[in-house]
């Protein structure tokens, strides 16, 4: 009944590539490309593991896709 922040952590810091997508109503509304081989500045949350945040309004549906390489 109230907005929430959803935090997703991938606790394996040696992944070469991590792609995070949020889809709302079939459209990509957030995209983050990061990974071990990319600059640390590509991480949304500056920590050794990969952490992604999305905001969820009441009654809102989102699809979250993570792709690892």
C-alpha positions as a Python dict, from the first residue, in 0.01 Angstrom:
ca = {
    (1, 'X'): (0, 0, 0),
    (2, 'X'): (304, 230, -1),
    (3, 'X'): (601, 279, -235),
    (4, 'X'): (901, 50, -185),
    (5, 'X'): (1261, 38, -295),
    (6, 'X'): (1363, -309, -412),
    (7, 'X'): (1734, -389, -377),
    (8, 'X'): (1884, -681, -569),
    (9, 'X'): (2235, -798, -488),
    (10, 'X'): (2450, -1027, -700),
    (11, 'X'): (2725, -1131, -461),
    (12, 'X'): (2978, -1259, -712),
    (13, 'X'): (3214, -973, -799),
    (14, 'X'): (3406, -1156, -1075),
    (15, 'X'): (3131, -1157, -1338),
    (16, 'X'): (3266, -1002, -1659),
    (17, 'X'): (2929, -856, -1756),
    (18, 'X'): (2607, -792, -1565),
    (19, 'X'): (2310, -631, -1738),
    (20, 'X'): (2008, -513, -1536),
    (21, 'X'): (1680, -419, -1702),
    (22, 'X'): (1347, -302, -1559),
    (23, 'X'): (1043, -334, -1784),
    (24, 'X'): (711, -162, -1719),
    (25, 'X'): (422, -226, -1954),
    (26, 'X'): (661, -395, -2199),
    (27, 'X'): (905, -101, -2220),
    (28, 'X'): (1256, -79, -2076),
    (29, 'X'): (1250, 196, -1814),
    (30, 'X'): (1591, 131, -1659),
    (31, 'X'): (1907, -29, -1798),
    (32, 'X'): (2243, -69, -1630),
    (33, 'X'): (2547, -236, -1787),
    (34, 'X'): (2827, -315, -1547),
    (35, 'X'): (3072, -592, -1466),
    (36, 'X'): (3418, -683, -1346),
    (37, 'X'): (3580, -568, -1672),
    (38, 'X'): (3400, -232, -1679),
    (39, 'X'): (3490, 79, -1478),
    (40, 'X'): (3376, 79, -1115),
    (41, 'X'): (3178, 396, -1193),
    (42, 'X'): (2928, 184, -1395),
    (43, 'X'): (2796, 35, -1070),
    (44, 'X'): (2477, 191, -939),
    (45, 'X'): (2576, 124, -577),
    (46, 'X'): (2950, 156, -517),
    (47, 'X'): (3028, -177, -351),
    (48, 'X'): (3228, -489, -440),
    (49, 'X'): (2920, -693, -529),
    (50, 'X'): (2666, -581, -789),
    (51, 'X'): (2365, -406, -632),
    (52, 'X'): (2069, -272, -827),
    (53, 'X'): (1775, -65, -702),
    (54, 'X'): (1429, -21, -846),
    (55, 'X'): (1132, 172, -709),
    (56, 'X'): (793, 8, -691),
    (57, 'X'): (473, 211, -652),
    (58, 'X'): (164, 54, -491),
    (59, 'X'): (-10, -191, -726),
    (60, 'X'): (265, -145, -988),
    (61, 'X'): (404, -443, -1181),
    (62, 'X'): (759, -461, -1309),
    (63, 'X'): (963, -726, -1483),
    (64, 'X'): (1328, -741, -1383),
    (65, 'X'): (1580, -911, -1610),
    (66, 'X'): (1940, -988, -1517),
    (67, 'X'): (2185, -1114, -1779),
    (68, 'X'): (2526, -1251, -1682),
    (69, 'X'): (2833, -1321, -1894),
}
